[in-house]
Amino acid sequence: MSDPQLTVCIVTYERPEFLARCLASLQRNAPDTPVVVVDASRVGASSAAAAHPGALYVHRPELAGWMTRSRNEALLHAGGDIIAFLDDDVVVSEGWRRGLLDAFASELRPDAVAGRTRNLQPGEDEYDLPIGRLRDDGTLTAGFAAVRDGLEIVDHGIGANMSFRREMLARLGGFRDDYPGTAMREDTDMFLRVKRVGGVTVFAPLAVVDHLPAPHVKGRRFDTRYKLYGRRNHMVMLARYAGRRSPLLRRWIASDLRAVLRAGGPLRCLQRLGVSLIGIAWGTVAALRQAAARPLPPERHDADAQAIRAALEA
């Protein structure tokens, strides 16, 4: 029995050297795999094109700052039964493709797969909690760099290394494309929507990439801007999943405020409190506009979603 066709989608912005490194690893470790690159850079990815001459390059500078809109653009051009998304600053391992396809072919028949994403940090192989779970207080477990003996059921995945069945992406109408800034939680949102329609989501420890983070074009990773967007987007994600009136959302707000006391000294606690209050206020306003009292339907049906659905079903 032949493998299902795999297509890889990469979104990039003003990081040609990291894109070239990612593409070279695909050319080396997953040859003959179709690749779609959506580049929102001002100039385009011509300097990286030599790393993978067979890739399809889609230049869309108007999508700068919108990761999920760029992902949806990629879906308009992606073939394949399985569509994988990689960040431009990852390097795929020799066994990544085989591990991914074996996960989709397993008895679990998953609709979405989160691959192992190593950060090359001491101790990351061990993780005492279940991987990728949405907990009762609205917080998320991580552990996507951990070693596991086999596939593990998860609630959410990591955007740097995530894959979906084509028919599931068509059913959902692609990604919700209004998670701004660093786009945090757009990956969680997608996995939760898969589960909402009865799909299976798993962590595949053999689908390994190394995440060697590139610097952000603006700001630093995990700076105040990053943290504010994180809280804003997390609140919107929870409100869409469970509804604005959900106890889950209230428990997360309480949990985030309690964490202020664990920030360290008085100055750090004060800084953490300010970030939390501003982020929660911003998230509340956004949730009022982008969510509802009850959970939102997982399938999108606007004009963009219909275009994505038509392209994926063609």
Sequence and secondary structure as in RCSB ss.txt:
>XXXX:A:sequence
MSDPQLTVCIVTYERPEFLARCLASLQRNAPDTPVVVVDASRVGASSAAAAHPGALYVHRPELAGWMTRSRNEAL
LHAGGDIIAFLDDDVVVSEGWRRGLLDAFASELRPDAVAGRTRNLQPGEDEYDLPIGRLRDDGTLTAGFAAVRDG
LEIVDHGIGANMSFRREMLARLGGFRDDYPGTAMREDTDMFLRVKRVGGVTVFAPLAVVDHLPAPHVKGRRFDTR
YKLYGRRNHMVMLARYAGRRSPLLRRWIASDLRAVLRAGGPLRCLQRLGVSLIGIAWGTVAALRQAAARPLPPER
HDADAQAIRAALEA
>XXXX:A:secstr
     EEEEEEESS HHHHHHHHHHHHHHSTT  EEEEE SSS STTTGGG TTSEEEE GGGTT HHHHHHHHH
TT  SSEEEEEETTEEE TTHHHHHHHHHTSTT  SEEEEEEE   TTTT   S TT B TTS B   TT   SS
 EE S   TTEEEEEHHHHHHHTS      TT TTHHHHHHHHHHHTT  EEEEEEEEEEE     SSS TTSHH
HHHHHHHHHHHHHHHHH TT HHHHHHHHHHHHGGGGS SHHHHHHHHHHHHHHHHHHHHHHHHH  SS   SS 
 SHHHHHHHHHHH 
